[in-house]
Amino acid sequence: MWKQWINALLGLLVVIFAYTGASVTTFVIIGIIIIILALWSALEKK
């Protein structure tokens, strides 16, 4: 469950950074973290 909350917070950060004009590197790093957490959560057996 905590992975979904982290994904939500990272998504919010992406929106905030889009309005502040952050660099492409910031978006790439956040995107990679989101992908890792999403895959980890999807592959986790319940």
PyMOL Python script that loads the backbone (N, CA, C, O; Angstrom):
from pymol import cmd

cmd.read_pdbstr("""\
ATOM      1  N   MET A   1       0.821  -1.200   0.000  1.00  0.00           N
ATOM      2  CA  MET A   1       0.000   0.000   0.000  1.00  0.00           C
ATOM      3  C   MET A   1       0.864   1.262   0.000  1.00  0.00           C
ATOM      4  O   MET A   1       0.499   2.273  -0.600  1.00  0.00           O
ATOM      5  N   TRP A   2       2.003   1.194   0.674  1.00  0.00           N
ATOM      6  CA  TRP A   2       2.837   2.396   0.754  1.00  0.00           C
ATOM      7  C   TRP A   2       3.394   2.779  -0.605  1.00  0.00           C
ATOM      8  O   TRP A   2       3.680   3.951  -0.848  1.00  0.00           O
ATOM      9  N   LYS A   3       3.552   1.803  -1.495  1.00  0.00           N
ATOM     10  CA  LYS A   3       4.082   2.106  -2.832  1.00  0.00           C
ATOM     11  C   LYS A   3       3.101   2.961  -3.630  1.00  0.00           C
ATOM     12  O   LYS A   3       3.515   3.825  -4.404  1.00  0.00           O
ATOM     13  N   GLN A   4       1.806   2.724  -3.443  1.00  0.00           N
ATOM     14  CA  GLN A   4       0.810   3.533  -4.135  1.00  0.00           C
ATOM     15  C   GLN A   4       0.824   4.977  -3.629  1.00  0.00           C
ATOM     16  O   GLN A   4       0.639   5.916  -4.404  1.00  0.00           O
ATOM     17  N   TRP A   5       1.045   5.145  -2.328  1.00  0.00           N
ATOM     18  CA  TRP A   5       1.108   6.504  -1.774  1.00  0.00           C
ATOM     19  C   TRP A   5       2.341   7.242  -2.291  1.00  0.00           C
ATOM     20  O   TRP A   5       2.268   8.430  -2.606  1.00  0.00           O
ATOM     21  N   ILE A   6       3.470   6.543  -2.378  1.00  0.00           N
ATOM     22  CA  ILE A   6       4.679   7.160  -2.915  1.00  0.00           C
ATOM     23  C   ILE A   6       4.469   7.528  -4.379  1.00  0.00           C
ATOM     24  O   ILE A   6       4.892   8.600  -4.813  1.00  0.00           O
ATOM     25  N   ASN A   7       3.820   6.652  -5.146  1.00  0.00           N
ATOM     26  CA  ASN A   7       3.518   6.959  -6.543  1.00  0.00           C
ATOM     27  C   ASN A   7       2.649   8.207  -6.658  1.00  0.00           C
ATOM     28  O   ASN A   7       2.869   9.044  -7.533  1.00  0.00           O
ATOM     29  N   ALA A   8       1.668   8.327  -5.779  1.00  0.00           N
ATOM     30  CA  ALA A   8       0.797   9.497  -5.802  1.00  0.00           C
ATOM     31  C   ALA A   8       1.579  10.774  -5.489  1.00  0.00           C
ATOM     32  O   ALA A   8       1.389  11.799  -6.145  1.00  0.00           O
ATOM     33  N   LEU A   9       2.454  10.710  -4.492  1.00  0.00           N
ATOM     34  CA  LEU A   9       3.258  11.885  -4.146  1.00  0.00           C
ATOM     35  C   LEU A   9       4.225  12.258  -5.271  1.00  0.00           C
ATOM     36  O   LEU A   9       4.420  13.439  -5.561  1.00  0.00           O
ATOM     37  N   LEU A  10       4.826  11.252  -5.902  1.00  0.00           N
ATOM     38  CA  LEU A  10       5.725  11.528  -7.014  1.00  0.00           C
ATOM     39  C   LEU A  10       4.965  12.118  -8.200  1.00  0.00           C
ATOM     40  O   LEU A  10       5.474  13.000  -8.892  1.00  0.00           O
ATOM     41  N   GLY A  11       3.763  11.637  -8.430  1.00  0.00           N
ATOM     42  CA  GLY A  11       2.927  12.224  -9.481  1.00  0.00           C
ATOM     43  C   GLY A  11       2.616  13.682  -9.195  1.00  0.00           C
ATOM     44  O   GLY A  11       2.624  14.513 -10.103  1.00  0.00           O
ATOM     45  N   LEU A  12       2.344  13.989  -7.948  1.00  0.00           N
ATOM     46  CA  LEU A  12       2.107  15.378  -7.548  1.00  0.00           C
ATOM     47  C   LEU A  12       3.353  16.225  -7.762  1.00  0.00           C
ATOM     48  O   LEU A  12       3.259  17.372  -8.197  1.00  0.00           O
ATOM     49  N   LEU A  13       4.521  15.664  -7.457  1.00  0.00           N
ATOM     50  CA  LEU A  13       5.771  16.374  -7.691  1.00  0.00           C
ATOM     51  C   LEU A  13       5.981  16.670  -9.172  1.00  0.00           C
ATOM     52  O   LEU A  13       6.459  17.747  -9.530  1.00  0.00           O
ATOM     53  N   VAL A  14       5.630  15.727 -10.025  1.00  0.00           N
ATOM     54  CA  VAL A  14       5.759  15.941 -11.466  1.00  0.00           C
ATOM     55  C   VAL A  14       4.896  17.128 -11.906  1.00  0.00           C
ATOM     56  O   VAL A  14       5.333  17.963 -12.697  1.00  0.00           O
ATOM     57  N   VAL A  15       3.671  17.192 -11.386  1.00  0.00           N
ATOM     58  CA  VAL A  15       2.784  18.305 -11.735  1.00  0.00           C
ATOM     59  C   VAL A  15       3.367  19.628 -11.233  1.00  0.00           C
ATOM     60  O   VAL A  15       3.369  20.620 -11.961  1.00  0.00           O
ATOM     61  N   ILE A  16       3.855  19.644 -10.004  1.00  0.00           N
ATOM     62  CA  ILE A  16       4.428  20.873  -9.442  1.00  0.00           C
ATOM     63  C   ILE A  16       5.662  21.297 -10.226  1.00  0.00           C
ATOM     64  O   ILE A  16       5.824  22.475 -10.545  1.00  0.00           O
ATOM     65  N   PHE A  17       6.543  20.329 -10.541  1.00  0.00           N
ATOM     66  CA  PHE A  17       7.759  20.654 -11.289  1.00  0.00           C
ATOM     67  C   PHE A  17       7.438  21.143 -12.690  1.00  0.00           C
ATOM     68  O   PHE A  17       8.179  21.955 -13.244  1.00  0.00           O
ATOM     69  N   ALA A  18       6.344  20.662 -13.276  1.00  0.00           N
ATOM     70  CA  ALA A  18       5.964  21.122 -14.611  1.00  0.00           C
ATOM     71  C   ALA A  18       5.635  22.620 -14.594  1.00  0.00           C
ATOM     72  O   ALA A  18       5.941  23.338 -15.546  1.00  0.00           O
ATOM     73  N   TYR A  19       5.022  23.075 -13.525  1.00  0.00           N
ATOM     74  CA  TYR A  19       4.658  24.493 -13.422  1.00  0.00           C
ATOM     75  C   TYR A  19       5.841  25.373 -13.005  1.00  0.00           C
ATOM     76  O   TYR A  19       5.832  26.578 -13.259  1.00  0.00           O
ATOM     77  N   THR A  20       6.853  24.786 -12.372  1.00  0.00           N
ATOM     78  CA  THR A  20       8.003  25.583 -11.938  1.00  0.00           C
ATOM     79  C   THR A  20       9.125  25.592 -12.969  1.00  0.00           C
ATOM     80  O   THR A  20      10.115  26.304 -12.803  1.00  0.00           O
ATOM     81  N   GLY A  21       8.978  24.808 -14.028  1.00  0.00           N
ATOM     82  CA  GLY A  21       9.987  24.799 -15.077  1.00  0.00           C
ATOM     83  C   GLY A  21      11.231  24.014 -14.715  1.00  0.00           C
ATOM     84  O   GLY A  21      12.344  24.443 -15.019  1.00  0.00           O
ATOM     85  N   ALA A  22      11.061  22.881 -14.077  1.00  0.00           N
ATOM     86  CA  ALA A  22      12.198  22.042 -13.680  1.00  0.00           C
ATOM     87  C   ALA A  22      12.891  21.463 -14.915  1.00  0.00           C
ATOM     88  O   ALA A  22      12.329  21.442 -16.010  1.00  0.00           O
ATOM     89  N   SER A  23      14.102  21.003 -14.713  1.00  0.00           N
ATOM     90  CA  SER A  23      14.888  20.470 -15.822  1.00  0.00           C
ATOM     91  C   SER A  23      14.386  19.089 -16.246  1.00  0.00           C
ATOM     92  O   SER A  23      13.655  18.425 -15.512  1.00  0.00           O
ATOM     93  N   VAL A  24      14.787  18.681 -17.427  1.00  0.00           N
ATOM     94  CA  VAL A  24      14.397  17.379 -17.957  1.00  0.00           C
ATOM     95  C   VAL A  24      14.969  16.266 -17.087  1.00  0.00           C
ATOM     96  O   VAL A  24      14.333  15.226 -16.918  1.00  0.00           O
ATOM     97  N   THR A  25      16.147  16.470 -16.539  1.00  0.00           N
ATOM     98  CA  THR A  25      16.776  15.463 -15.690  1.00  0.00           C
ATOM     99  C   THR A  25      15.895  15.143 -14.483  1.00  0.00           C
ATOM    100  O   THR A  25      15.786  13.983 -14.085  1.00  0.00           O
ATOM    101  N   THR A  26      15.280  16.144 -13.911  1.00  0.00           N
ATOM    102  CA  THR A  26      14.389  15.931 -12.765  1.00  0.00           C
ATOM    103  C   THR A  26      13.223  15.036 -13.153  1.00  0.00           C
ATOM    104  O   THR A  26      12.858  14.123 -12.413  1.00  0.00           O
ATOM    105  N   PHE A  27      12.643  15.301 -14.312  1.00  0.00           N
ATOM    106  CA  PHE A  27      11.516  14.484 -14.769  1.00  0.00           C
ATOM    107  C   PHE A  27      11.944  13.050 -15.059  1.00  0.00           C
ATOM    108  O   PHE A  27      11.192  12.114 -14.784  1.00  0.00           O
ATOM    109  N   VAL A  28      13.126  12.867 -15.603  1.00  0.00           N
ATOM    110  CA  VAL A  28      13.626  11.524 -15.902  1.00  0.00           C
ATOM    111  C   VAL A  28      13.836  10.740 -14.614  1.00  0.00           C
ATOM    112  O   VAL A  28      13.452   9.573 -14.533  1.00  0.00           O
ATOM    113  N   ILE A  29      14.436  11.360 -13.613  1.00  0.00           N
ATOM    114  CA  ILE A  29      14.692  10.683 -12.339  1.00  0.00           C
ATOM    115  C   ILE A  29      13.377  10.303 -11.663  1.00  0.00           C
ATOM    116  O   ILE A  29      13.222   9.171 -11.205  1.00  0.00           O
ATOM    117  N   ILE A  30      12.434  11.234 -11.598  1.00  0.00           N
ATOM    118  CA  ILE A  30      11.142  10.946 -10.973  1.00  0.00           C
ATOM    119  C   ILE A  30      10.406   9.873 -11.773  1.00  0.00           C
ATOM    120  O   ILE A  30       9.773   8.993 -11.190  1.00  0.00           O
ATOM    121  N   GLY A  31      10.482   9.940 -13.089  1.00  0.00           N
ATOM    122  CA  GLY A  31       9.838   8.940 -13.933  1.00  0.00           C
ATOM    123  C   GLY A  31      10.387   7.547 -13.700  1.00  0.00           C
ATOM    124  O   GLY A  31       9.625   6.582 -13.637  1.00  0.00           O
ATOM    125  N   ILE A  32      11.699   7.432 -13.571  1.00  0.00           N
ATOM    126  CA  ILE A  32      12.322   6.139 -13.311  1.00  0.00           C
ATOM    127  C   ILE A  32      11.860   5.578 -11.967  1.00  0.00           C
ATOM    128  O   ILE A  32      11.571   4.387 -11.854  1.00  0.00           O
ATOM    129  N   ILE A  33      11.793   6.435 -10.952  1.00  0.00           N
ATOM    130  CA  ILE A  33      11.329   5.984  -9.631  1.00  0.00           C
ATOM    131  C   ILE A  33       9.881   5.525  -9.695  1.00  0.00           C
ATOM    132  O   ILE A  33       9.525   4.513  -9.092  1.00  0.00           O
ATOM    133  N   ILE A  34       9.039   6.261 -10.420  1.00  0.00           N
ATOM    134  CA  ILE A  34       7.633   5.883 -10.565  1.00  0.00           C
ATOM    135  C   ILE A  34       7.511   4.540 -11.274  1.00  0.00           C
ATOM    136  O   ILE A  34       6.721   3.690 -10.863  1.00  0.00           O
ATOM    137  N   ILE A  35       8.287   4.345 -12.334  1.00  0.00           N
ATOM    138  CA  ILE A  35       8.238   3.077 -13.069  1.00  0.00           C
ATOM    139  C   ILE A  35       8.652   1.914 -12.172  1.00  0.00           C
ATOM    140  O   ILE A  35       8.004   0.867 -12.176  1.00  0.00           O
ATOM    141  N   ILE A  36       9.721   2.088 -11.409  1.00  0.00           N
ATOM    142  CA  ILE A  36      10.190   1.011 -10.530  1.00  0.00           C
ATOM    143  C   ILE A  36       9.134   0.667  -9.486  1.00  0.00           C
ATOM    144  O   ILE A  36       8.840  -0.508  -9.265  1.00  0.00           O
ATOM    145  N   LEU A  37       8.563   1.681  -8.844  1.00  0.00           N
ATOM    146  CA  LEU A  37       7.550   1.415  -7.820  1.00  0.00           C
ATOM    147  C   LEU A  37       6.289   0.804  -8.414  1.00  0.00           C
ATOM    148  O   LEU A  37       5.679  -0.075  -7.803  1.00  0.00           O
ATOM    149  N   ALA A  38       5.892   1.260  -9.599  1.00  0.00           N
ATOM    150  CA  ALA A  38       4.684   0.723 -10.231  1.00  0.00           C
ATOM    151  C   ALA A  38       4.891  -0.752 -10.611  1.00  0.00           C
ATOM    152  O   ALA A  38       4.014  -1.584 -10.380  1.00  0.00           O
ATOM    153  N   LEU A  39       6.041  -1.064 -11.187  1.00  0.00           N
ATOM    154  CA  LEU A  39       6.315  -2.454 -11.553  1.00  0.00           C
ATOM    155  C   LEU A  39       6.417  -3.336 -10.315  1.00  0.00           C
ATOM    156  O   LEU A  39       5.896  -4.451 -10.294  1.00  0.00           O
ATOM    157  N   TRP A  40       7.088  -2.835  -9.290  1.00  0.00           N
ATOM    158  CA  TRP A  40       7.225  -3.579  -8.037  1.00  0.00           C
ATOM    159  C   TRP A  40       5.839  -3.886  -7.456  1.00  0.00           C
ATOM    160  O   TRP A  40       5.572  -5.003  -7.013  1.00  0.00           O
ATOM    161  N   SER A  41       4.975  -2.884  -7.467  1.00  0.00           N
ATOM    162  CA  SER A  41       3.634  -3.062  -6.927  1.00  0.00           C
ATOM    163  C   SER A  41       2.816  -4.023  -7.793  1.00  0.00           C
ATOM    164  O   SER A  41       2.060  -4.836  -7.262  1.00  0.00           O
ATOM    165  N   ALA A  42       2.957  -3.939  -9.113  1.00  0.00           N
ATOM    166  CA  ALA A  42       2.196  -4.799 -10.012  1.00  0.00           C
ATOM    167  C   ALA A  42       2.650  -6.257  -9.921  1.00  0.00           C
ATOM    168  O   ALA A  42       1.832  -7.170 -10.037  1.00  0.00           O
ATOM    169  N   LEU A  43       3.934  -6.474  -9.716  1.00  0.00           N
ATOM    170  CA  LEU A  43       4.471  -7.828  -9.687  1.00  0.00           C
ATOM    171  C   LEU A  43       4.373  -8.493  -8.314  1.00  0.00           C
ATOM    172  O   LEU A  43       4.626  -9.690  -8.175  1.00  0.00           O
ATOM    173  N   GLU A  44       4.007  -7.715  -7.317  1.00  0.00           N
ATOM    174  CA  GLU A  44       3.902  -8.236  -5.967  1.00  0.00           C
ATOM    175  C   GLU A  44       2.711  -9.180  -5.862  1.00  0.00           C
ATOM    176  O   GLU A  44       1.610  -8.852  -6.304  1.00  0.00           O
ATOM    177  N   LYS A  45       2.933 -10.331  -5.286  1.00  0.00           N
ATOM    178  CA  LYS A  45       1.851 -11.315  -5.127  1.00  0.00           C
ATOM    179  C   LYS A  45       1.050 -10.976  -3.886  1.00  0.00           C
ATOM    180  O   LYS A  45       1.610 -10.660  -2.837  1.00  0.00           O
ATOM    181  N   LYS A  46      -0.254 -11.044  -4.015  1.00  0.00           N
ATOM    182  CA  LYS A  46      -1.112 -10.713  -2.879  1.00  0.00           C
ATOM    183  C   LYS A  46      -1.721 -11.946  -2.297  1.00  0.00           C
ATOM    184  O   LYS A  46      -2.477 -11.864  -1.329  1.00  0.00           O
TER     185      LYS A  46
END
""", "prot")
cmd.dss("prot")
cmd.show_as("cartoon", "prot")
cmd.util.cbc("prot")
cmd.orient("prot")
